[in-house]
């Protein structure tokens, strides 16, 4: 029996890493005042098309249910959260929502992304403004800090700035032209310069395409960019400067301007950004920006929205590349028994350790002691209940790392196991 292409089973180590990121994300969400929720995994197809148009059918799982309704599996959290937020007429603004879970996309499987994968997501709904965008970017920076990832940079741009530059170079305000050129810029991370020119040269002037691609290569701090191009005529440049001032005030320093960041989705309407490990070839680890046009498409002209989502599996691959230990589990203890007479006491000790929130293993199938010891190889400590020690009201505690053993009173280990096993120091 095989899984459908692009699907996979998440094994213990992978699930542990996912839970590690989930834990950090939820803790930070709480610190920043985001309300955690889980939007429906199934949406009406028409709702998903509100975000990306009919073409999204080629990239998602959709089908008819038993009521002959066209429905689809969620491909991100933004749609569900925005549907929810725009439907809550009495919701207090600004509203800050967060989610973490699995999403489905029917695109070509690649390293770090199957057709079912995990995302974290935060969104702010309310009056559009720089501080809500700065809050989103600050949160993103702090999340990667909390995961101990190094070499992380957040590349920031503004869609209006790029669109105005395209209009200036091509002396046109044709929306179709702007859309095509934005897609050309968005491909610069995946294709060579010549491949992009060859793709668009039959429709657009090559010299003008060259200028656009040159423009998309401009990166750096505010001061560095101002030495590379005349920014006085760039629409929304002053907005980006104010955003960077806010981020500096918040202590966020791993940001830079990158005119090549446009985020290919059509609904972005302002600031856009993506997160990269500068020393990795995996691509963007997270991306987001302002998308006021989506809330309007859902019938709410009075509120704007800005948010960010990150790919969990891709972040895990980056953590592995950087050799970051991401096992968030507590040290495990195994309780072993020598014979049937000591089994009952061992079971009682295991239950008491679990009541103390200590992850504890014990054999429940009556295996011989040697096989119990073999299975306890991954535990940090073993508590061994033997007949001689039991007569004295004691058990043997073995440190599986050093091999050292000591005899401990049963009452002591069940009354204060954390101190006895020195778990607070591990």
FILUMDO-194251 format. One record per residue (C-alpha): residue in one letter; residue number from 1; x, y, z. Coordinates in steps of 0.25 Angstrom, whole numbers. Layout:
<recs>
rec residu->a&num->NUM&c1->X&c2->Y&c3->Z
...
</recs>
This chain:
<recs>
rec residu->x&num->1&c1->0&c2->0&c3->0
rec residu->x&num->2&c1->5&c2->14&c3->-4
rec residu->x&num->3&c1->2&c2->28&c3->0
rec residu->x&num->4&c1->-3&c2->38&c3->-11
rec residu->x&num->5&c1->9&c2->45&c3->-18
rec residu->x&num->6&c1->13&c2->57&c3->-10
rec residu->x&num->7&c1->8&c2->52&c3->4
rec residu->x&num->8&c1->16&c2->46&c3->15
rec residu->x&num->9&c1->16&c2->40&c3->29
rec residu->x&num->10&c1->22&c2->49&c3->40
rec residu->x&num->11&c1->31&c2->40&c3->48
rec residu->x&num->12&c1->34&c2->42&c3->63
rec residu->x&num->13&c1->47&c2->51&c3->61
rec residu->x&num->14&c1->40&c2->60&c3->50
rec residu->x&num->15&c1->27&c2->61&c3->59
rec residu->x&num->16&c1->36&c2->65&c3->71
rec residu->x&num->17&c1->43&c2->76&c3->63
rec residu->x&num->18&c1->29&c2->81&c3->58
rec residu->x&num->19&c1->24&c2->82&c3->72
rec residu->x&num->20&c1->37&c2->89&c3->76
rec residu->x&num->21&c1->34&c2->100&c3->67
rec residu->x&num->22&c1->19&c2->100&c3->70
rec residu->x&num->23&c1->23&c2->102&c3->85
rec residu->x&num->24&c1->32&c2->114&c3->82
rec residu->x&num->25&c1->21&c2->120&c3->73
rec residu->x&num->26&c1->10&c2->118&c3->83
rec residu->x&num->27&c1->18&c2->124&c3->94
rec residu->x&num->28&c1->22&c2->136&c3->86
rec residu->x&num->29&c1->8&c2->138&c3->80
rec residu->x&num->30&c1->3&c2->139&c3->95
rec residu->x&num->31&c1->14&c2->149&c3->98
rec residu->x&num->32&c1->10&c2->158&c3->86
rec residu->x&num->33&c1->-5&c2->157&c3->89
rec residu->x&num->34&c1->-9&c2->148&c3->78
rec residu->x&num->35&c1->-22&c2->140&c3->80
rec residu->x&num->36&c1->-19&c2->126&c3->75
rec residu->x&num->37&c1->-30&c2->119&c3->67
rec residu->x&num->38&c1->-31&c2->108&c3->56
rec residu->x&num->39&c1->-39&c2->112&c3->44
rec residu->x&num->40&c1->-47&c2->101&c3->37
rec residu->x&num->41&c1->-38&c2->91&c3->28
rec residu->x&num->42&c1->-49&c2->91&c3->18
rec residu->x&num->43&c1->-54&c2->104&c3->11
rec residu->x&num->44&c1->-64&c2->106&c3->0
rec residu->x&num->45&c1->-56&c2->107&c3->-13
rec residu->x&num->46&c1->-62&c2->121&c3->-16
rec residu->x&num->47&c1->-56&c2->126&c3->-3
rec residu->x&num->48&c1->-42&c2->121&c3->-7
rec residu->x&num->49&c1->-44&c2->127&c3->-21
rec residu->x&num->50&c1->-47&c2->141&c3->-15
rec residu->x&num->51&c1->-32&c2->141&c3->-11
rec residu->x&num->52&c1->-26&c2->136&c3->-23
rec residu->x&num->53&c1->-36&c2->135&c3->-35
rec residu->x&num->54&c1->-40&c2->123&c3->-42
rec residu->x&num->55&c1->-26&c2->119&c3->-46
rec residu->x&num->56&c1->-24&c2->114&c3->-32
rec residu->x&num->57&c1->-32&c2->101&c3->-36
rec residu->x&num->58&c1->-19&c2->96&c3->-42
rec residu->x&num->59&c1->-11&c2->97&c3->-29
rec residu->x&num->60&c1->-21&c2->92&c3->-18
rec residu->x&num->61&c1->-29&c2->80&c3->-15
rec residu->x&num->62&c1->-44&c2->82&c3->-18
rec residu->x&num->63&c1->-56&c2->73&c3->-20
rec residu->x&num->64&c1->-71&c2->73&c3->-19
rec residu->x&num->65&c1->-77&c2->68&c3->-6
rec residu->x&num->66&c1->-89&c2->59&c3->-4
rec residu->x&num->67&c1->-98&c2->72&c3->-4
rec residu->x&num->68&c1->-92&c2->75&c3->-18
rec residu->x&num->69&c1->-85&c2->87&c3->-13
rec residu->x&num->70&c1->-71&c2->91&c3->-18
rec residu->x&num->71&c1->-61&c2->91&c3->-6
rec residu->x&num->72&c1->-46&c2->90&c3->-5
rec residu->x&num->73&c1->-35&c2->88&c3->6
rec residu->x&num->74&c1->-29&c2->100&c3->11
rec residu->x&num->75&c1->-16&c2->104&c3->5
rec residu->x&num->76&c1->-12&c2->114&c3->15
rec residu->x&num->77&c1->-18&c2->121&c3->28
rec residu->x&num->78&c1->-19&c2->135&c3->22
rec residu->x&num->79&c1->-33&c2->132&c3->15
rec residu->x&num->80&c1->-39&c2->125&c3->27
rec residu->x&num->81&c1->-35&c2->135&c3->37
rec residu->x&num->82&c1->-39&c2->147&c3->28
rec residu->x&num->83&c1->-52&c2->140&c3->25
rec residu->x&num->84&c1->-54&c2->139&c3->40
rec residu->x&num->85&c1->-49&c2->153&c3->44
rec residu->x&num->86&c1->-58&c2->160&c3->33
rec residu->x&num->87&c1->-70&c2->153&c3->38
rec residu->x&num->88&c1->-69&c2->157&c3->52
rec residu->x&num->89&c1->-76&c2->171&c3->51
rec residu->x&num->90&c1->-74&c2->173&c3->66
rec residu->x&num->91&c1->-60&c2->169&c3->67
rec residu->x&num->92&c1->-51&c2->179&c3->75
rec residu->x&num->93&c1->-40&c2->185&c3->66
rec residu->x&num->94&c1->-29&c2->183&c3->64
rec residu->x&num->95&c1->-31&c2->168&c3->64
rec residu->x&num->96&c1->-18&c2->159&c3->65
rec residu->x&num->97&c1->-20&c2->145&c3->61
rec residu->x&num->98&c1->-10&c2->133&c3->60
rec residu->x&num->99&c1->-11&c2->119&c3->55
rec residu->x&num->100&c1->-2&c2->107&c3->53
rec residu->x&num->101&c1->-5&c2->94&c3->46
rec residu->x&num->102&c1->-5&c2->86&c3->33
rec residu->x&num->103&c1->-9&c2->92&c3->19
rec residu->x&num->104&c1->-11&c2->85&c3->6
rec residu->x&num->105&c1->-5&c2->89&c3->-8
rec residu->x&num->106&c1->-6&c2->82&c3->-21
rec residu->x&num->107&c1->8&c2->86&c3->-26
rec residu->x&num->108&c1->21&c2->79&c3->-30
rec residu->x&num->109&c1->27&c2->73&c3->-17
rec residu->x&num->110&c1->40&c2->79&c3->-14
rec residu->x&num->111&c1->51&c2->79&c3->-3
rec residu->x&num->112&c1->45&c2->84&c3->9
rec residu->x&num->113&c1->30&c2->84&c3->4
rec residu->x&num->114&c1->21&c2->72&c3->1
rec residu->x&num->115&c1->7&c2->74&c3->-3
rec residu->x&num->116&c1->3&c2->73&c3->12
rec residu->x&num->117&c1->12&c2->82&c3->20
rec residu->x&num->118&c1->11&c2->91&c3->33
rec residu->x&num->119&c1->11&c2->106&c3->34
rec residu->x&num->120&c1->10&c2->116&c3->45
rec residu->x&num->121&c1->3&c2->129&c3->43
rec residu->x&num->122&c1->-1&c2->142&c3->49
rec residu->x&num->123&c1->-10&c2->153&c3->44
rec residu->x&num->124&c1->-14&c2->167&c3->49
rec residu->x&num->125&c1->-27&c2->173&c3->45
rec residu->x&num->126&c1->-31&c2->187&c3->47
rec residu->x&num->127&c1->-27&c2->201&c3->42
rec residu->x&num->128&c1->-16&c2->201&c3->32
rec residu->x&num->129&c1->-3&c2->206&c3->38
rec residu->x&num->130&c1->12&c2->205&c3->39
rec residu->x&num->131&c1->12&c2->200&c3->54
rec residu->x&num->132&c1->4&c2->188&c3->50
rec residu->x&num->133&c1->14&c2->184&c3->40
rec residu->x&num->134&c1->25&c2->186&c3->49
rec residu->x&num->135&c1->19&c2->178&c3->59
rec residu->x&num->136&c1->17&c2->166&c3->49
rec residu->x&num->137&c1->32&c2->168&c3->45
rec residu->x&num->138&c1->37&c2->169&c3->59
rec residu->x&num->139&c1->29&c2->156&c3->63
rec residu->x&num->140&c1->36&c2->149&c3->51
rec residu->x&num->141&c1->50&c2->153&c3->55
rec residu->x&num->142&c1->48&c2->149&c3->70
rec residu->x&num->143&c1->42&c2->135&c3->66
rec residu->x&num->144&c1->55&c2->132&c3->58
rec residu->x&num->145&c1->63&c2->137&c3->69
rec residu->x&num->146&c1->56&c2->128&c3->79
rec residu->x&num->147&c1->59&c2->116&c3->70
rec residu->x&num->148&c1->74&c2->120&c3->71
rec residu->x&num->149&c1->75&c2->121&c3->56
rec residu->x&num->150&c1->86&c2->130&c3->51
rec residu->x&num->151&c1->89&c2->137&c3->38
rec residu->x&num->152&c1->74&c2->141&c3->37
rec residu->x&num->153&c1->71&c2->153&c3->29
rec residu->x&num->154&c1->57&c2->159&c3->26
rec residu->x&num->155&c1->56&c2->166&c3->12
rec residu->x&num->156&c1->46&c2->177&c3->11
rec residu->x&num->157&c1->40&c2->184&c3->-1
rec residu->x&num->158&c1->27&c2->192&c3->-4
rec residu->x&num->159&c1->18&c2->187&c3->-16
rec residu->x&num->160&c1->14&c2->201&c3->-19
rec residu->x&num->161&c1->28&c2->205&c3->-21
rec residu->x&num->162&c1->31&c2->194&c3->-31
rec residu->x&num->163&c1->18&c2->196&c3->-39
rec residu->x&num->164&c1->21&c2->211&c3->-40
rec residu->x&num->165&c1->35&c2->208&c3->-45
rec residu->x&num->166&c1->30&c2->198&c3->-55
rec residu->x&num->167&c1->20&c2->209&c3->-60
rec residu->x&num->168&c1->31&c2->219&c3->-61
rec residu->x&num->169&c1->40&c2->210&c3->-69
rec residu->x&num->170&c1->29&c2->205&c3->-79
rec residu->x&num->171&c1->22&c2->218&c3->-79
rec residu->x&num->172&c1->9&c2->210&c3->-77
rec residu->x&num->173&c1->-1&c2->208&c3->-66
rec residu->x&num->174&c1->-6&c2->195&c3->-72
rec residu->x&num->175&c1->-10&c2->185&c3->-61
rec residu->x&num->176&c1->-7&c2->173&c3->-69
rec residu->x&num->177&c1->7&c2->178&c3->-72
rec residu->x&num->178&c1->10&c2->181&c3->-58
rec residu->x&num->179&c1->5&c2->168&c3->-54
rec residu->x&num->180&c1->14&c2->161&c3->-64
rec residu->x&num->181&c1->26&c2->169&c3->-60
rec residu->x&num->182&c1->24&c2->166&c3->-45
rec residu->x&num->183&c1->23&c2->151&c3->-48
rec residu->x&num->184&c1->36&c2->153&c3->-56
rec residu->x&num->185&c1->43&c2->159&c3->-44
rec residu->x&num->186&c1->37&c2->149&c3->-34
rec residu->x&num->187&c1->44&c2->138&c3->-43
rec residu->x&num->188&c1->58&c2->144&c3->-41
rec residu->x&num->189&c1->61&c2->135&c3->-29
rec residu->x&num->190&c1->57&c2->122&c3->-37
rec residu->x&num->191&c1->62&c2->125&c3->-51
rec residu->x&num->192&c1->74&c2->132&c3->-58
rec residu->x&num->193&c1->73&c2->146&c3->-63
rec residu->x&num->194&c1->74&c2->141&c3->-77
rec residu->x&num->195&c1->63&c2->131&c3->-75
rec residu->x&num->196&c1->54&c2->142&c3->-71
rec residu->x&num->197&c1->57&c2->151&c3->-82
rec residu->x&num->198&c1->55&c2->139&c3->-92
rec residu->x&num->199&c1->41&c2->137&c3->-86
rec residu->x&num->200&c1->36&c2->151&c3->-87
rec residu->x&num->201&c1->44&c2->157&c3->-99
rec residu->x&num->202&c1->33&c2->154&c3->-109
rec residu->x&num->203&c1->24&c2->163&c3->-102
rec residu->x&num->204&c1->32&c2->173&c3->-96
rec residu->x&num->205&c1->44&c2->182&c3->-99
rec residu->x&num->206&c1->57&c2->175&c3->-95
rec residu->x&num->207&c1->64&c2->188&c3->-91
rec residu->x&num->208&c1->53&c2->191&c3->-82
rec residu->x&num->209&c1->53&c2->177&c3->-76
rec residu->x&num->210&c1->68&c2->179&c3->-74
rec residu->x&num->211&c1->65&c2->192&c3->-66
rec residu->x&num->212&c1->54&c2->185&c3->-57
rec residu->x&num->213&c1->63&c2->173&c3->-54
rec residu->x&num->214&c1->75&c2->183&c3->-51
rec residu->x&num->215&c1->65&c2->190&c3->-41
rec residu->x&num->216&c1->61&c2->177&c3->-35
rec residu->x&num->217&c1->76&c2->174&c3->-31
rec residu->x&num->218&c1->77&c2->186&c3->-22
rec residu->x&num->219&c1->78&c2->183&c3->-7
rec residu->x&num->220&c1->83&c2->189&c3->5
rec residu->x&num->221&c1->80&c2->198&c3->17
rec residu->x&num->222&c1->73&c2->211&c3->15
rec residu->x&num->223&c1->86&c2->219&c3->13
rec residu->x&num->224&c1->92&c2->208&c3->4
rec residu->x&num->225&c1->80&c2->208&c3->-5
rec residu->x&num->226&c1->80&c2->223&c3->-6
rec residu->x&num->227&c1->94&c2->223&c3->-11
rec residu->x&num->228&c1->90&c2->213&c3->-22
rec residu->x&num->229&c1->78&c2->220&c3->-28
rec residu->x&num->230&c1->70&c2->233&c3->-28
rec residu->x&num->231&c1->59&c2->230&c3->-18
rec residu->x&num->232&c1->53&c2->244&c3->-18
rec residu->x&num->233&c1->43&c2->239&c3->-29
rec residu->x&num->234&c1->40&c2->226&c3->-24
rec residu->x&num->235&c1->26&c2->224&c3->-19
rec residu->x&num->236&c1->25&c2->219&c3->-4
rec residu->x&num->237&c1->40&c2->221&c3->-1
rec residu->x&num->238&c1->37&c2->230&c3->10
rec residu->x&num->239&c1->27&c2->220&c3->16
rec residu->x&num->240&c1->38&c2->209&c3->16
rec residu->x&num->241&c1->48&c2->219&c3->23
rec residu->x&num->242&c1->37&c2->221&c3->34
rec residu->x&num->243&c1->35&c2->206&c3->35
rec residu->x&num->244&c1->50&c2->204&c3->37
rec residu->x&num->245&c1->50&c2->215&c3->47
rec residu->x&num->246&c1->40&c2->207&c3->55
rec residu->x&num->247&c1->47&c2->194&c3->54
rec residu->x&num->248&c1->60&c2->201&c3->59
rec residu->x&num->249&c1->52&c2->207&c3->71
rec residu->x&num->250&c1->47&c2->192&c3->74
rec residu->x&num->251&c1->62&c2->187&c3->73
rec residu->x&num->252&c1->60&c2->179&c3->60
rec residu->x&num->253&c1->73&c2->180&c3->52
rec residu->x&num->254&c1->73&c2->168&c3->43
rec residu->x&num->255&c1->65&c2->175&c3->32
rec residu->x&num->256&c1->69&c2->181&c3->19
rec residu->x&num->257&c1->62&c2->187&c3->6
rec residu->x&num->258&c1->61&c2->177&c3->-6
rec residu->x&num->259&c1->54&c2->183&c3->-18
rec residu->x&num->260&c1->53&c2->168&c3->-23
rec residu->x&num->261&c1->43&c2->164&c3->-13
rec residu->x&num->262&c1->29&c2->166&c3->-19
rec residu->x&num->263&c1->22&c2->153&c3->-14
rec residu->x&num->264&c1->15&c2->147&c3->-26
rec residu->x&num->265&c1->1&c2->147&c3->-21
rec residu->x&num->266&c1->-8&c2->158&c3->-27
rec residu->x&num->267&c1->-15&c2->162&c3->-14
rec residu->x&num->268&c1->-3&c2->169&c3->-7
rec residu->x&num->269&c1->-5&c2->184&c3->-7
rec residu->x&num->270&c1->7&c2->190&c3->1
rec residu->x&num->271&c1->18&c2->185&c3->9
rec residu->x&num->272&c1->24&c2->171&c3->6
rec residu->x&num->273&c1->35&c2->163&c3->12
rec residu->x&num->274&c1->42&c2->150&c3->12
rec residu->x&num->275&c1->51&c2->143&c3->22
rec residu->x&num->276&c1->64&c2->136&c3->17
rec residu->x&num->277&c1->76&c2->129&c3->23
rec residu->x&num->278&c1->87&c2->136&c3->16
rec residu->x&num->279&c1->96&c2->123&c3->15
rec residu->x&num->280&c1->85&c2->114&c3->10
rec residu->x&num->281&c1->79&c2->111&c3->-3
rec residu->x&num->282&c1->66&c2->106&c3->2
rec residu->x&num->283&c1->58&c2->119&c3->-2
rec residu->x&num->284&c1->49&c2->127&c3->7
rec residu->x&num->285&c1->46&c2->122&c3->21
rec residu->x&num->286&c1->34&c2->131&c3->23
rec residu->x&num->287&c1->27&c2->143&c3->15
rec residu->x&num->288&c1->16&c2->153&c3->17
rec residu->x&num->289&c1->12&c2->167&c3->16
rec residu->x&num->290&c1->-1&c2->176&c3->15
rec residu->x&num->291&c1->-13&c2->171&c3->7
rec residu->x&num->292&c1->-24&c2->181&c3->9
rec residu->x&num->293&c1->-30&c2->177&c3->-4
rec residu->x&num->294&c1->-34&c2->163&c3->2
rec residu->x&num->295&c1->-42&c2->169&c3->13
rec residu->x&num->296&c1->-49&c2->178&c3->3
rec residu->x&num->297&c1->-52&c2->165&c3->-6
rec residu->x&num->298&c1->-59&c2->159&c3->7
rec residu->x&num->299&c1->-68&c2->171&c3->8
rec residu->x&num->300&c1->-60&c2->179&c3->18
rec residu->x&num->301&c1->-56&c2->193&c3->13
rec residu->x&num->302&c1->-54&c2->198&c3->27
rec residu->x&num->303&c1->-42&c2->189&c3->31
rec residu->x&num->304&c1->-28&c2->186&c3->26
rec residu->x&num->305&c1->-20&c2->174&c3->28
rec residu->x&num->306&c1->-5&c2->170&c3->29
rec residu->x&num->307&c1->1&c2->157&c3->33
rec residu->x&num->308&c1->12&c2->146&c3->31
rec residu->x&num->309&c1->13&c2->131&c3->29
rec residu->x&num->310&c1->25&c2->122&c3->30
rec residu->x&num->311&c1->28&c2->108&c3->25
rec residu->x&num->312&c1->31&c2->99&c3->37
rec residu->x&num->313&c1->37&c2->87&c3->30
rec residu->x&num->314&c1->47&c2->97&c3->22
rec residu->x&num->315&c1->50&c2->103&c3->36
rec residu->x&num->316&c1->53&c2->90&c3->41
rec residu->x&num->317&c1->63&c2->87&c3->30
rec residu->x&num->318&c1->70&c2->100&c3->32
rec residu->x&num->319&c1->71&c2->96&c3->47
rec residu->x&num->320&c1->77&c2->83&c3->43
rec residu->x&num->321&c1->87&c2->90&c3->33
rec residu->x&num->322&c1->91&c2->99&c3->45
rec residu->x&num->323&c1->92&c2->87&c3->54
rec residu->x&num->324&c1->83&c2->93&c3->64
rec residu->x&num->325&c1->77&c2->82&c3->74
rec residu->x&num->326&c1->62&c2->84&c3->74
rec residu->x&num->327&c1->57&c2->72&c3->83
rec residu->x&num->328&c1->48&c2->79&c3->92
rec residu->x&num->329&c1->45&c2->66&c3->100
rec residu->x&num->330&c1->48&c2->65&c3->115
rec residu->x&num->331&c1->58&c2->54&c3->119
rec residu->x&num->332&c1->51&c2->41&c3->120
rec residu->x&num->333&c1->52&c2->31&c3->131
rec residu->x&num->334&c1->50&c2->16&c3->130
rec residu->x&num->335&c1->45&c2->7&c3->141
rec residu->x&num->336&c1->50&c2->-7&c3->141
rec residu->x&num->337&c1->46&c2->-19&c3->149
rec residu->x&num->338&c1->53&c2->-32&c3->152
rec residu->x&num->339&c1->42&c2->-42&c3->153
rec residu->x&num->340&c1->27&c2->-43&c3->155
rec residu->x&num->341&c1->28&c2->-40&c3->170
rec residu->x&num->342&c1->34&c2->-26&c3->167
rec residu->x&num->343&c1->25&c2->-23&c3->155
rec residu->x&num->344&c1->14&c2->-17&c3->164
rec residu->x&num->345&c1->23&c2->-8&c3->171
rec residu->x&num->346&c1->29&c2->-3&c3->158
rec residu->x&num->347&c1->16&c2->0&c3->152
rec residu->x&num->348&c1->12&c2->8&c3->164
rec residu->x&num->349&c1->25&c2->16&c3->163
rec residu->x&num->350&c1->23&c2->18&c3->148
rec residu->x&num->351&c1->9&c2->24&c3->151
rec residu->x&num->352&c1->14&c2->33&c3->162
rec residu->x&num->353&c1->26&c2->38&c3->153
rec residu->x&num->354&c1->16&c2->41&c3->142
rec residu->x&num->355&c1->7&c2->49&c3->152
rec residu->x&num->356&c1->19&c2->58&c3->154
rec residu->x&num->357&c1->19&c2->60&c3->139
rec residu->x&num->358&c1->32&c2->52&c3->136
rec residu->x&num->359&c1->32&c2->44&c3->123
rec residu->x&num->360&c1->33&c2->30&c3->128
rec residu->x&num->361&c1->34&c2->17&c3->121
rec residu->x&num->362&c1->31&c2->3&c3->127
rec residu->x&num->363&c1->29&c2->-11&c3->120
rec residu->x&num->364&c1->14&c2->-15&c3->121
rec residu->x&num->365&c1->16&c2->-29&c3->114
rec residu->x&num->366&c1->25&c2->-36&c3->124
rec residu->x&num->367&c1->38&c2->-36&c3->117
rec residu->x&num->368&c1->50&c2->-42&c3->123
rec residu->x&num->369&c1->59&c2->-32&c3->130
rec residu->x&num->370&c1->70&c2->-32&c3->120
rec residu->x&num->371&c1->60&c2->-28&c3->109
rec residu->x&num->372&c1->54&c2->-17&c3->118
rec residu->x&num->373&c1->69&c2->-12&c3->119
rec residu->x&num->374&c1->71&c2->-12&c3->104
rec residu->x&num->375&c1->58&c2->-4&c3->102
rec residu->x&num->376&c1->62&c2->6&c3->112
rec residu->x&num->377&c1->75&c2->10&c3->104
rec residu->x&num->378&c1->69&c2->24&c3->100
rec residu->x&num->379&c1->65&c2->27&c3->114
rec residu->x&num->380&c1->73&c2->37&c3->123
rec residu->x&num->381&c1->71&c2->29&c3->136
rec residu->x&num->382&c1->66&c2->15&c3->139
rec residu->x&num->383&c1->59&c2->12&c3->152
rec residu->x&num->384&c1->61&c2->-3&c3->155
rec residu->x&num->385&c1->52&c2->-10&c3->165
rec residu->x&num->386&c1->59&c2->-22&c3->170
rec residu->x&num->387&c1->55&c2->-32&c3->181
rec residu->x&num->388&c1->67&c2->-30&c3->190
rec residu->x&num->389&c1->66&c2->-15&c3->190
rec residu->x&num->390&c1->51&c2->-15&c3->191
rec residu->x&num->391&c1->52&c2->-22&c3->204
rec residu->x&num->392&c1->60&c2->-10&c3->209
rec residu->x&num->393&c1->50&c2->0&c3->204
rec residu->x&num->394&c1->59&c2->4&c3->193
rec residu->x&num->395&c1->61&c2->4&c3->178
rec residu->x&num->396&c1->73&c2->5&c3->169
rec residu->x&num->397&c1->75&c2->18&c3->160
rec residu->x&num->398&c1->84&c2->17&c3->148
rec residu->x&num->399&c1->89&c2->29&c3->141
rec residu->x&num->400&c1->89&c2->24&c3->127
rec residu->x&num->401&c1->99&c2->34&c3->122
rec residu->x&num->402&c1->110&c2->32&c3->132
rec residu->x&num->403&c1->106&c2->18&c3->136
rec residu->x&num->404&c1->107&c2->21&c3->151
rec residu->x&num->405&c1->97&c2->15&c3->161
rec residu->x&num->406&c1->92&c2->18&c3->174
rec residu->x&num->407&c1->81&c2->13&c3->184
rec residu->x&num->408&c1->69&c2->22&c3->187
rec residu->x&num->409&c1->58&c2->21&c3->197
rec residu->x&num->410&c1->45&c2->18&c3->190
rec residu->x&num->411&c1->38&c2->29&c3->197
rec residu->x&num->412&c1->49&c2->39&c3->193
rec residu->x&num->413&c1->48&c2->36&c3->179
rec residu->x&num->414&c1->33&c2->37&c3->178
rec residu->x&num->415&c1->31&c2->49&c3->187
rec residu->x&num->416&c1->42&c2->58&c3->180
rec residu->x&num->417&c1->46&c2->51&c3->167
rec residu->x&num->418&c1->51&c2->63&c3->160
rec residu->x&num->419&c1->61&c2->67&c3->171
rec residu->x&num->420&c1->65&c2->52&c3->173
rec residu->x&num->421&c1->68&c2->50&c3->158
rec residu->x&num->422&c1->74&c2->65&c3->156
rec residu->x&num->423&c1->64&c2->67&c3->145
rec residu->x&num->424&c1->64&c2->82&c3->148
rec residu->x&num->425&c1->79&c2->83&c3->144
rec residu->x&num->426&c1->77&c2->75&c3->130
</recs>
